[in-house]
């Protein structure tokens, strides 16, 4: 009874056909079913079973009963099963289940009902179809802000610029925007309907006036200095190369070896 009295949510993952049937019929013959029966908090059920068991009329009736009582059912998904078969019955990914729990708990947060837009990542401005001007922003700062706002109940839209897919939060609506112009367009459309805007993206200061329609050839590179191809010469033996990290802001720095920059 202590578990049922103090928990904020009950998550059953995986939920077998047997357990779903027992909970639907109010049985309390073990710790889990007793806790569920005695609790007054939200209960999230993530079914996991063979496809034929999931499609059985008895199971579908039990699921319907739980939903009518306010239980939240997450999944199941289609995919490979433990039996070697494939079909509906695979438990939803833990991240999807956790995101659903977060949304339920957020309904009592101080930002519940608020719409917040967060920008994150680094924009890329095309030089040609292959190259671009960009930066090394991972977008993690904006992602953490978005996740915290969602945890507190806000309806969060994350405008993501070139962020690794595995980092994107499942509890937010994600709108991709690769360039500064794309991000501006999204914000212009969404801004009037939001309560707050958090701008955490690293937006490029400049963009080419006219990106090339095709890949720029070396002979058209103008005053750009060619990088030494990886593996041709590491430069350590002759000491002719200077390797500068991108974090250095180079003002009035001239290359001491003009011959290296003239190579094609």
SULTA-V834197 format. One record per run of one state. SS is the DSSP state (~ for helix, > for strand, _ for the rest). FROM is the first residue (numbers start at 1). LEN is the number of residues. Records with the same first field share a line. If there is no record, write none. Layout:
SS = FROM-LEN  FROM-LEN
//
This chain:
_ = 1-1  7-2  16-1  25-6  39-3  48-3  56-1  69-3  74-3  81-5  91-3  107-8  123-2  127-5  134-6  152-3  162-3  168-5  177-3  194-2  200-2  203-15  221-37  262-3
~ = 2-5  17-8  31-8  51-5  57-12  94-13  140-12  165-3  180-14  218-3  258-4
> = 9-7  42-6  72-2  77-4  86-5  115-8  125-2  132-2  155-7  173-4  196-4  202-1
//
